[in-house]
Amino acid sequence: MSSKLPQLPDVPATRFCGDLRSKKFFLLDGLPAEESDFLDPSGHCWCYHTQQPIGPDGGHVGPQECGSGRGCYRSALSQPT
């Protein structure tokens, strides 16, 4: 008797912090894959934790800045804290 594991849906890779937000972010049907998924003409982004354009580490928030090399980074695939 062989048991099969259920198929998981394809999850696109994302390099952006799971706490990065913008107006455009809320219109997505999935995870953001490109900078353009965040940026509208205003270019305004904010951190979920601080609710400001400055992250918990004091650094500027944006698609180019909020990646895995940052101390406050959280993978978009992990559970929010």
Secondary structure, DSSP 4 states (H G I P E B T S, - for coil): ---PPPPPPP-----SBTTEE-TGGGG-SS---SGGGT--TT---EETTTSSSB-TTS-B-STTT-STTSTT--BTTSPP-
